[in-house]
Amino acid sequence: MSFDLVLFGGTGDLAWRKLMPALFQSFRHGTLPASGRIIGVGRDNHSPEQYRALIQSRFDKVELAKRPSEDEFARFAALLDFIRMDLSKPDDYARLAISLRERNADCVVMYVATAPGLFITVCEQLATVGLNTANTRVVLEKPLGHDLASNRAINATVRGIFAEKQVFRIDHYLGKPAVQNLFALRFGNALFEPLWRREHIANIQITIAEELGVEKRGAFYETTGALRDMVQNHALQLLCAIGMEPPINSHADAIRDEKLKVLRSLKPWTPASLASDAIRGQYAAGSISGNSMAAYRTESGVDPHSNTETFVALRTEISNWRWAGVPFYIRTGKRLASRDARIVVNFHPTPHAIFNSHIGAANRLVINLQPRDGLELHLLAQGQNNRRSSQTLAPVQLDLDFDKRFGTERVGAYERLLLDVIDGRLNLFVRSDEQEEAWRWVEPVLDNWANDSQGPRMYASGTWGPSASSAMIARDGYCWAEES
C-alpha cells in the first residue's frame, strides 16, 4: 500500500523527539509500507536535502541502539520530503494539494502536530483545497483544546470535514505495550474477572510519576498544567481500561463504547469533594539522586509567581453496579521521587484472620507500566525454613517481569500508533464523545482552582508530592503503595 504522511509541525519538538525516530524504527523493522513518503511541513525555508540533513543530525540525540547507520539513514532519507508552508495562507495548501495529487497515494495521513489553536485552521484549509477525501486520515495530537468548550469547537469543525472513522485523536499512552497488556490481562484471562468488583477490591491507585521537571517546556506548561497534560487524557484512559466492562468484541467502537460508560459513571464533583478530594501541588527546590533541583517558579518560561500545578492527586468513584463505593485514586506529577507508572489493585483482607501475620502489602496486584513492564502479585505465605510449626505468615511477591520474559526490544508507542493510522485501525485512538466526557469531568476542578486564591501546595523535588495527597487517601483508612 502506498501512503503519504504529511507532518504539520515537521520541524517541531515532537517530530524530532518522537515521530521521526518512531518512523525510522518502523522502517528498520520492515513494518513501514515500502511505497511511502513522509513530508515535513514547516515555515522554515529548507530544501528537501537540508531537511534530511537536519533529521539526520537529530538522530545523534537518541539512544545508541536506535541510531541509524549511514546506509540505513540514506535509505530512510529517500522517503523524506519537505514543503515550506505558512499554515494561515490558502495558497500554500494549494501547493500541497498539487504535490499529493501528482502521486495519488492509496492513503494520505495528515498529522497535525501543531498548537491546538491551529487544528481548526488546518482542517478547514485542507477541506478548501479538497484534501478531505475518503482516503485521507487526520491525526490530532494532544492537547485537543484547553477546556470543554474549545474541545467541542475543534471536534465540531473536524466532524464537519472528516468522518469519525477518518479522525485519529492520539494519546501515546494507549500505544504502550504495557497499557495494551491491561486489556489482555482483563479480557484474555478468566483468573481475575470474578474478583474484579467491589466485593473483593478495596481500592485502586493509578500513579504516573516523573523525575523530570518541565525542562525547556516551561512556557507550554504554564498554560497547561498537570491536570490538562496528564489526567484528562492518560490517567483517565488507564482508569477506563481498569474499570470498563468486557466489550462484546475487540472492534474499536465496542471498546470505546465501554470506556465512555466509565467516564459517564464517574462520581460528579461537589463543593465538598472539590475541597477534600482534588489536591494540587507545585515542585519547589530539592534533590534527586544527590543532584540539586530548581523550583518550578525558577524554570525558563515560567512566571515567578505561577500557580500552575505540577502535581495532581484525585479521589473518585465509578458509580455503577460493579464499582459502587470503591475509591479510585489518581496521582501524577513532575520532580517526584522516581519515574514510575503503575496501577495498584488492593484487595480486601480475609474476613476472618486465623494466622498471625504482618499484612503490609499483601493481597495486592501491581501492574507496572514504566520504567519496567510486568505484574507483581503480593500474597501471604508461610516460610519454608521454620523448624517448628508456625502460625505466622509473611508477605511474598510473585513477579512476572515482561522485559525478562519477552525481551526489552519492544514496538514503541508512536511506532505502533503511526502504523495503526496508516492501516486505518482505530482501537487505540480516542473517540470525540470519550474526549468530551473526560473534559466535562475535569472542568469543575479546573474552575475551582482558577477561583482558588490559595494556589498549589509546595512539595520538595524528589518527594512524592505534598502531604495533603497522603492525607486525602488516609481519610479512607488507606495509604499510597510506597507508604505501606
HUKASUL-V647570 format. One line per field, one symbol per residue. phi: phi as a letter, one per 40 degrees, with the letter a starting at -180 (. if undefined). A space follows every 10 residues. Layout:
BEGIN
phi = ???
END
This chain:
BEGIN
phi = .cabbcbcgc bccccccbcc dccccccccg ccdccbabbc bacccccdcc cccccccccc cccdcbcccd cccdcccccc aabcacccbd cccccccccc cccfccabbb ccbbcdccdc dccccccccg cbccccbbbb ccccgbaccc cccccccccc bbcdccbbcc bcccccdccc cdccccbbbc ccdcccaccb bcabbbbbbb ccccfcbdcc cdcbgccccb cdbdcccccc ccccccccac cdcccccccc ccccccdccb dccccbbbbb bacbcaabfg bcbccdcbcc gbcdbdbccb abbbbabcca ccbdgccbbb aaabfccaca babbbccccd cacbbcaccf ccfabbbcba cbbibbbbbb acccbccbcb bbbbcbbcbb cccccbgccb ccdccccccc cccgcbdcbc cccdcccccc cccdcdcccc bcccgcccbc dgbcgccccc ccccccgbac dccc
END
